[in-house]
Amino acid sequence: MDVRRDFDDWQQSEESSDVMGGSLSAFTFLCIILLITTLGLIMLYSASYNEALIHNLPHYYFFSRQLMFVGLALAVSLIIRYIPISFIKALCYPILAVSVLLLLMTLFTPFGQQRLGSRRWLQIGSLPSLQPSEFAKIAIILFYAVYHQKDRSSESVVRRFGMPIVVSLVITALIFAQRDYSSALLFLGLSFALLLASGFKLSHLLVLLAFLAAPALVAMFSQSYRVKRVFSFLFPSLDPVGMNYQVSNSLKAIKAGGLFGVGLGNGQYKLGLLPEVQSDFIFASICEEIGFVGSAFILILFAMIAILGYNAASRMQSRDRFLSISAFGLTSMILFQAILNLAVVTALLPPTGIPLPFFSQGGTNLFVVLCSSTLLYRILLISSGKIPLVKSSLKPEERKAILFPEEGSLS
């Protein structure tokens, strides 16, 4: 057996050609990630150079910082691509423990940094600041995947889902305590999706939501500014230059872009009219500069990521539950985050602090998204048969019988 096969993403394997029809989904996914990351860096520079100059920073400050995290993610991605899946499984619980520890450090140690009213950043020495809630998303996905990798259908509902629910609620509470409410909402939504993917019945989820409704409403109305934000969203004409200032200018920037945009770098709303244009509201600047056509192309890229990711999760469901749930969770994390950001920018939801994946300024988020994409890419390679699920010295026909046992039962 030629061991080089296990490191070749481009050649067709026996499983791919005979069983999967020679799918190019993994290669397509890789091209999409490279393209959308490049577009994200270009659009970030265009949206952020003026903001950097306003703060007496080099015009390329946000771009170079983002590029640094791309390089770091690339280095880690090489490890993720080639380490054994069994080693990733073994790391799931330690990753969860470290994520909880980082959240606690953010809340209860001097390393936690408070900015814009939220204590969500961790600054250790001269290292770049990081946002532990971003790592918690990957941690909860891998935790659900490894916890449900074996068939637990014979166990009671409490035994099957009690621990994951408790872990999810504890981490949600820690993120909420940081006053990072949008990330807490996103994390909770991701956890609910993982519950359903793990076999939790929709009726049981509705009961769980009913129990959580009361404390959620209390939390929402416990702070006056949150009440004001909700009412400003419901009645935008009441405060057009206050709470709705960003959203109002965001809609104007989108409208100004028209069909083809005003041209890359020629946007006007990024020049002080749209606060946080390099992060939460970068899509408004994108719409202004490249118009409906360019923005629609970006949305198509996100849709293709979702289609390929969920397809991989479906194909792995009968072969490896860990990889199936991982693919579902990683895809949902990217998709949910994009949907929430776009909903805010287009005034479909109240303003939140959710960045647009691949585009918004934020090194931790970009690092997590790119590393998640690498693991998703590897799962796509496995699901399409381009690389084996487990490296071994088995002959091709023996390996095929293990990877696709249903084929052997039919012969």
N, C-alpha and C positions, 0 to 999 in steps of 0.2 A: 504493500500500500504506500502510495506517495504521500508523506506527511505534509507536503506543501499544500495539499488540497485544503487542509484545515485553516490555512491563512490566505486563501484566495477568494475574494468576495465577488469576482467577476466571472469566473468559469462556471459552467453548468455542472452540477453533480448528477449522479445517477438518480437521486430522489427528485431533483428538480425537473429533469427532462422526462422521467418516466411517470411521475405521480402528480407533480404540481403544474405541469405544462410549461415549464421554463419561465416562470413568472419573473418579471423585472421590477417587482414592487420595491425590493430593498434598494436597488440602484436608483430608482425614481425618488424614493424617500431621501436618500443621501443627496441627490442633486437639489431637491427642494430645500433641505436644511442649509446647504452651502449657499444657495441663491438667496434665501430669506435672511440669513445672517449677514450677507454682504449688503443687501438692501437696507437692513436695519442699521448698519454702521454708517452708510451713506446718508440716510434720512436723519439719523441722530446728529451727525455733524452739521447738516443743514439747519436743523431745528435749534441746536444748542450753542453755536458759535457766538451769537449775540449775547446770550445769557452769561457765557464765560467772560466776555469782554466787560460786561456790566459789573462783574465782581472782580475786575482787575486780574483776570486769569488769562493764560494763553488761549487763543481762539480754538485750539484743538484740544483743550483740557478734557472735556467730557468724552470726546472721541478716543483720545489716547488711553484714558482710564478704562473705557469699555473694551478697547482692543486688548488691553492687558488681561482682562478676564477671559476674553476669547482665547488667548494663548494659554492661559492656565487651564481652561476647560479642554483645550485640545490635548494637552499633556495628560490630563486625567482620563480623557476619552480613550486614549491609546491603551491605557490599563483596562478600562471597562470592556473594551472590544475583545481582549484576548485572555483575561483571567477566567478560570473555570467557573461555570455557573454555580457549581457546588460551593465555591468560595464566596460568591455573592450571597448565596442563601445563608451561609454561616455568619456573614456580617450583618444580617438584617436586624437582629436584636441589639447588637452593639451600636449600630447606627441610630436606632430608636433611642437608646439610653443616652447617647451623646447629644442628640437633638434636644431631649428634655433637659439635660444638664445645661446646654447653652441657653435655653429659654429661661431657666432659673437664674443663671448668671446675669442675663440681661435685666431681670427684674430686681435682683437682690444683692448685686455686687457693684462696686464703683466702675466696673467695666461697661455697664449698661449706659447708653447715651440717649438722652431725650432730645428729639428734634421735632419741630412742628406739632408739639403737643403729644407726641407718642414716644414711648420708651421701647423702641423696637430694634435698635442697633447695638451691636457689641463691638467695642473698640479695645483691642488688646495690644498695648505697646504701639510700635510703629507700623504694625500690620494694617492693611486696609480694613475699614469697618465692614462688618457683615451683618446680615439679617437672619437670625436663627430660624424664624418662621418659614423661610424658604426651604431650609434643609428639612424641616419637620414634614413638609409635603412629600418629599421622596421617602422619608422614614416611615410615614404611615402607609404609603403604597407598598413598600417592601414588607412591612409588618403584616398587612392583610394577606399579601401573596404567600408568604412563608407559613403563616398561621393556617391558611386554608389550602395548602398544597396537597394535603391528604384529604380523602373523602370523609367528611364528618356528618354525612346525612343521617347516620344512625343515632347521633347524639341529640340531646334536647336543644331547644332553641337557645335557652340560657347558656348552656355549656358551649354551644357553637359560636354564639355572637356576643355573649356577655363581656368577655375580656376585650375584644376589639372596640365595642361601644364605650366601655369605661376609659380605655386608652385615648380614644378619639375625643371624648368629652373633657378629659383632663388637659390634653394639649390645647384644645379649643379655649378652655378657661385660661390657660397660661398666656395664650396669644391675646385673648380679650383683655387680660389684666395689663398688658402692655399698651392698651388703648389703640390697638391696631385692629379696629373692628372689621374693616373690609377683608383683611387676611383671615380673621377668625371666621367670617361668613364663608369665604372661599374654602377654607380648610374643612368646615363642617359639611358643606355641599359635596366636596370630594369624598369625605368619609361616608356620606349617605350613598353615593354612587358605588363606592367599593363594597358597601354592605349588600347592595342589590346584586352586584357582580359575583359576590361570594355565596349567593343563594338565599339571602334574606328576603322574605316575602314582602310585597308592597303593602299588604294590609298591616303587617307588623311595623313597617316603617311609618305608616300613618299614625299608628298608636304612639310610637316613639315621638313623632313630631307633636302630637297633642300634649304629651307630657312636657315637652320642651317649650311649648308656645308661651306659657305663663312667665317663666323666668326670662325668656327672650324679650317679651314686651316690657317687663320691669327694667331690664337692662337698657332697652332702647329709650325709655322715657325717664331714665334716672339722671340724664344730663340734658340741660336746657338746649345746648347747641345742637344736639341730635334731633330733638323735637323740632327746632327751627329748620334744620336741614330737610327733614321730611316734609314739613308744611311748605317750605320754599319750593320743593320739587312738585308737590301737588298743586300749588298755586304760584306759578313762576312770576306772574305779574306783580305780586306783592313786594318782591325784593329783587328787581332786575339788576341792580348795581351792587348787591351784597352777596348773599349766598349763591345766587344764580349768575354772577358775573362771568365765571369761567365757562359755564355751559352755554350762556348766551353768545359769548364771543367764539366759542367752539363751533356753534351752528353757523355763525356768520362766516367763519373761515372755510368751513365745508362748502357753503353756498358760493363763496368767492372763487373756489377752484373750478367750478363749472365742469365741463366734460373732460377737458384735457389739462387743466391746471394753468397756473401763471408761470410755470417753469421752475425747475429745480434751483433752489437758492433765492428765488425771487419773492417768496412769501413775505407778507407784511405783518400778519398777526403774531408771528414769532418775535417781533421787535418790540416787546413789552406789552402788547395787548392781550396776550394769552399766558397767564401765569402757569408755571410748571409745564411749559410746552415741551421740554426735553424729556419729560417723564410721563405723567398721567395723560396728558392731552396731546401727545405727539401725533396721534392719528389725524387730528384736526389740521395740523400743519402739513401732513402728508397729503391730505385731500386738497388743500389749497394749492400745493405746488405741482402735484401730478394728476389732479383731477379725479373724476369718477372712474375713468378707464384704468388709471394706475392703481387706485385704491381697490377697485374690483379685482384686479390681478392679485393683489396681496391677500384679499379675502379668499380667492380661489386657492392660493397656496395653503392657507390655514385649513380650508375644507379638504384638500388632498391629504394633508397630514392626518386629519381626523379619519378619513376613509381608510387610508393605509394602516393606521394604528389599530383601529377597531377590527379591521379585517384580519390582522395578525393575531389579535386576541381571540377572535372566533376560531381561526384555524388551529391555534394551540390548545384550545379548550379540552380536547380529547387526548392530547399528547402530554401536556405538562401544565398543570393548573397554576403553578408558580409563575411561569412565563406568561400565561394567559391573563391572569389578574394583574400582573405587572404591566403588560402592554395596555390593558384597559385603563389602569390608573394613570399611567404616564400620559397617555393620549388625552384623558379627561382633564388632567391638570393643565396641560397647555391650552386645550380648547375652552375650558371654563374660564380661565384667566383672560383669554382673548375676548370671549363673549361679554364678560363683565366690563372690561375696559371699553369696548366698543359701545356697549349700552349706555355707559356714563357719558362718553363723548357725544353721543347722538341724543342725549336727554331722555333716554328710556329708563334710566335708573338715577337715583340721587348720587351726587359726587362721592367717589370713594378713592382710596389710594392704591388701586390695582394697576400695575404697569402692563403695557402691551408686550407680550413675549417677543423676543428678538429685536425689538425696536426701542422701547423705553430705556432711558438711562437708569442703571441699577446693576452693579456688577454681580451681586449675589444672585439676583434673579436670572440674569443671563447665564451665569455659570451653571446654575441648577438646571435650567431649561436645556442647555447644550449637552450636559452630561446625561440628562434624561433622554434626550434625542439619540444619543449614542447607544444607550441600552435598548431603546426601542428599535433602532437600526439593527442591532444584533439579533433581536427577537425576530425581526422581519427576515433576516438571513436564514435563521433556523426554520421559520414557518414555511418559507418558500423552498427549503431543501438545499440551499446553496452551501451551508456548512452543517455538520452533524450536531445533534443536541449534546452528545457526549463524545469526546475524543477517545478513540480506542484503536486497537490493532485488528479489529474485525474486518472481514472481507466485505466488499460493497453490498453483496446480497444479504449478508448476515446483519449488517448495519441497517439496511432498508427494512428488514423484518422487524427490528426493534423499534425503529422510528415510526413505521406505519403498520402496526400489528393487524389492523383491519384487512390489509391486503392479503396477509397470510391466511386469514380465516376464510377468505373467499376462494382461495385456490384449492 
